[in-house]
Amino acid sequence: MRNVVILGSTGSIGTQAIDVIRQRPGQFNVVGLSAGGSSLDLLCEQVQAMRPNVVAVADEQAADQLRSRISDDVDVWAGTEASTKLARYEGADVVLNSITGAAGLEPTLATLDAGITLALANKESLVIGGRLVTDAAAPGQIVAVDSEHSAFAQALRAGKKSEVRKLILTASGGPFRGRSLAELAGVTPEQAMAHPTWAMGRVITINSSTLVNKGLELLEASLLYDVPLDAIQVVVHPQSMVHSMVEYVDGSTIAQCSPPDMRLPIALGLTWPDRVPDAAPAFDWTQATAWTFEPLDNEAFPAVELARRVGKVGGVAPAVFNGANEVCVDAFCNGRLSFTGIVDTITACVDALLGADRPDFGEYSVRAVLAADAWARQAAARLIEA
């Protein structure tokens, strides 16, 4: 029996994790849930189904409402630091961090500091925290939940680290694959939310349409598996059946393939290195199928190469990339920024960070990272208003 804490339980990954756990009551025990508080009815349902010891809610008014609707034997912690406190929960075997965005950094570090296995679905915390996160982790303490990084972990079992030539990160291409940069100018939020393969939350869906998400995954892969950024290639694979690949020095390429279903990497994240039987459906090999691969159009989708540039700079630069993007996504969805303006604005923020009048955030630390994140959000907001 594994004791599990789920951070971000009402989001896409959190709800699917609960689905995995609900089907296997003898294998998992949910001891803690956390959520922002905007989906209170769903959170109540989860509490009643999972019977956790603790629920952490960021919004204090939502926490008060939750207390009135659930059993008194469930503790409710409220406030912006509640998830970080829950991430250290004594007795937890694994913490699934599926919080969206930079808000996941401090819970990630808290989990690692407590010596608990971290099933990481919050890629932003690793991207902006960089070596602060990887240096805090014991060997094997971070287990990837993103389908691409779970694929890498599985394919890397096929050889030694010294035998790896490159990682091949697959991308569906999003809803606008094949469009030119000029054709992307008038894209609407509704169109950007229509991902062809995955059903996800708002931020990650918009990030997938701009390919900012693939840029974040590039940085995540480099940090997780200690592979140089130039040894990671992004390839468009519209069918989303091959989740990523590892090429070895002898010319062999090992691919991890499965139907697009996040329950498989979630289950692996909760039990790594062991597999959960029937975590998700397998392929039906009696049916004819075809998979295609094509190069990424970096002119139409410059976010991946911008992320590569940011990763090579290191330090707080990835925090600026991510912080500016989160503001731009909100502005785009609210009709205040064009689709192509998202990456343009992120680029302008990165250029300002690296320019002659660059801000000084002091020695590289969590405090510096959070200060850079705040600066990027303010800089992006000013550019959007202008």
Secondary structure as UniProt FT lines:
FT   STRAND          2..7
FT   TURN            9..10
FT   HELIX           12..22
FT   TURN            25..27
FT   STRAND          28..35
FT   HELIX           40..50
FT   STRAND          54..57
FT   HELIX           60..67
FT   TURN            68..69
FT   TURN            72..73
FT   STRAND          75..78
FT   TURN            80..81
FT   HELIX           82..86
FT   TURN            87..88
FT   TURN            90..91
FT   STRAND          94..97
FT   HELIX           101..104
FT   HELIX           105..113
FT   TURN            114..115
FT   STRAND          117..120
FT   HELIX           123..129
FT   HELIX           131..136
FT   TURN            139..140
FT   STRAND          142..144
FT   HELIX           147..155
FT   HELIX           156..158
FT   HELIX           161..163
FT   STRAND          164..171
FT   HELIX           174..176
FT   TURN            177..178
FT   HELIX           182..184
FT   TURN            185..186
FT   HELIX           189..192
FT   HELIX           202..210
FT   HELIX           212..225
FT   HELIX           229..231
FT   STRAND          232..236
FT   TURN            238..239
FT   STRAND          242..248
FT   TURN            249..250
FT   STRAND          253..257
FT   HELIX           263..271
FT   TURN            272..273
FT   TURN            277..278
FT   TURN            285..286
FT   STRAND          294..295
FT   TURN            298..300
FT   HELIX           303..313
FT   TURN            315..316
FT   HELIX           317..333
FT   TURN            334..335
FT   HELIX           339..354
FT   TURN            356..357
FT   HELIX           366..385
//
